[in-house]
Amino acid sequence: MVSSPRAVRPVTRLVDGLVRAYLPHPDAVGVLSPAVTFRPPPDDDVVSHTAATDLRHAYCTTLDAALCVTADGTLLWRSPFEPPANEVFGHRPGCELSTDGQVLWVYRPDAMAGRGRPDQWIALDAATGEVLARADLETVGHGGVQLAHPAGAQMLLNVGEGQDGSVVHRASVTGGRIELVTYPWDDRCLIDLSPDGHRFLTVDHAQNDLAVHAFPGGEVLFTLTAADFGHDPDTVFLEWSGGHLTEDTLLATLVGQDEDEEDWFRHYLLDARTGHVHGEFDTRTTDPYDLHPLGDGSWLTTGPGGHPVRHTDSPYPGATS
């Protein structure tokens, strides 16, 4: 496996109430130190965050607003969610910056927030907080996962509706409106987008399989069940975790129980284009969800105090970056 030369975008973590932004450079391994620390206003309880590539701005959502903070701690703008939420629990607004840094996409779980209206997906001008466009969604979601397409214009959104399933959308802003596409399923969870933007990974909501889809249409390129990894599909399941280690390789997560009913998980490396399973992959974590592949041959886990740890060494033959 040869690592990709693509630049890695900043990674943010909320540590001790502060938004820490990290730049996982190719030669940086081990516990990462924040390149910039952003201090949100003291009365704001941050639930989602991201940072600009130049690290001059951080973007956050609270239960009732999206906001932008500069590197020196200045609140540049705030875009309130009106009306204020009537509920405190069960909903987490999310934000993600487009790859070109021009648009901040905000998912508002308005139905669960008790705002008496459908969920919304909003495109904000990242420089000013002005609403560029908005779209109503036919969902009642608790939260959302957004993935920016590397070309810069399009965004993917997975809305999790709890026991009711999961809905995946694709959108871009055209002529002052959101061009919205909803994929024709409500039982697949969006996990990752390939570094080249040509494919994306989903896992069945019931955890029966994983699938790799063509972008943008969503056509299924291949599907794998636990049996393809050498396990009994009646007792072992695909976890909602994993992603692209490189453009050509994927990490998948399987979970099950041993004879003593103790939970276990394993990560596997597979070919992102064919689905061929190479074998188990030690990701250096004790949590099946504590895995953030960067797409350049490295991956992040969480270290002391909540700071990310970058790994580049792989125990699998031929898979070292």
MOKASUL-V851853 format. One record per backbone hydrogen bond with DSSP energy under -1.0 kcal/mol. CO is the residue of the C=O (numbers start at 1). NH is the residue of the N-H. E is the energy in kcal/mol with one decimal. If there is no record, write none. Layout:
{{CO;NH;E} {CO;NH;E}}
This chain:
{{11;22;-3.0} {13;20;-3.1} {15;18;-1.7} {18;15;-2.5} {19;38;-3.3} {20;13;-2.1} {21;35;-2.6} {21;36;-1.4} {22;11;-2.4} {23;25;-2.2} {25;28;-2.1} {30;310;-2.6} {36;21;-2.8} {38;19;-2.0} {41;44;-2.1} {48;61;-2.0} {50;59;-2.9} {52;55;-1.7} {56;71;-1.5} {57;52;-2.5} {58;69;-2.7} {59;50;-2.1} {60;67;-2.5} {61;47;-3.1} {61;48;-1.2} {64;81;-3.1} {65;62;-2.8} {66;79;-3.6} {67;60;-2.4} {68;76;-2.3} {68;77;-1.2} {69;58;-2.6} {70;73;-1.9} {74;70;-3.0} {77;68;-2.4} {79;66;-2.2} {94;107;-2.5} {96;105;-3.0} {98;101;-1.9} {102;126;-2.3} {103;98;-2.9} {104;124;-2.8} {105;96;-1.9} {106;122;-2.9} {107;94;-1.7} {108;110;-2.0} {108;120;-2.2} {109;113;-1.3} {110;115;-2.3} {111;114;-1.4} {113;86;-2.4} {113;87;-1.6} {119;137;-2.8} {120;108;-3.1} {121;135;-2.1} {122;106;-2.9} {123;132;-3.0} {123;133;-1.4} {124;104;-2.6} {125;129;-3.4} {130;125;-3.2} {133;123;-2.9} {135;121;-2.4} {137;139;-1.4} {139;119;-1.0} {142;92;-2.5} {143;160;-2.2} {145;158;-2.8} {147;156;-2.7} {149;152;-2.1} {154;149;-2.5} {155;171;-2.1} {156;147;-2.1} {157;169;-3.2} {158;145;-2.2} {159;167;-2.2} {160;142;-2.8} {161;164;-1.8} {162;165;-1.7} {165;161;-2.7} {167;159;-3.2} {168;183;-2.4} {169;157;-2.4} {170;181;-2.9} {171;155;-2.3} {172;179;-3.1} {174;177;-1.3} {177;174;-3.1} {181;170;-2.8} {183;185;-2.1} {186;166;-1.9} {187;205;-3.3} {189;203;-2.0} {192;201;-2.9} {194;197;-1.6} {198;215;-2.7} {199;194;-2.9} {200;213;-3.1} {201;191;-3.0} {201;192;-1.2} {202;211;-2.7} {203;189;-3.1} {204;207;-2.2} {207;238;-2.1} {209;204;-2.6} {210;224;-2.2} {211;202;-2.6} {212;221;-3.4} {212;222;-1.1} {213;200;-2.0} {214;218;-2.9} {219;214;-2.7} {222;212;-2.2} {224;210;-2.3} {225;228;-1.2} {226;229;-1.4} {226;231;-2.1} {227;230;-1.5} {232;235;-1.7} {232;236;-2.1} {237;255;-2.7} {239;241;-2.1} {243;251;-3.0} {245;297;-2.9} {248;272;-2.9} {249;245;-1.2} {249;246;-1.4} {250;270;-2.3} {251;243;-2.1} {252;268;-2.6} {253;239;-3.1} {254;266;-2.3} {255;237;-2.5} {256;264;-2.5} {258;261;-2.1} {262;258;-2.2} {264;256;-2.1} {266;254;-2.7} {267;281;-2.9} {268;252;-2.4} {269;278;-2.3} {269;279;-1.3} {270;250;-2.8} {271;275;-2.1} {276;271;-2.8} {279;269;-2.8} {287;290;-1.2} {289;291;-2.2} {292;300;-2.0} {298;294;-2.4} {299;311;-2.7} {300;292;-2.0} {301;309;-2.7} {303;306;-1.9} {304;307;-1.3} {307;303;-3.6} {308;32;-2.9} {309;301;-2.0} {310;30;-2.6} {311;299;-1.8} {312;321;-1.3} {316;319;-2.2}}
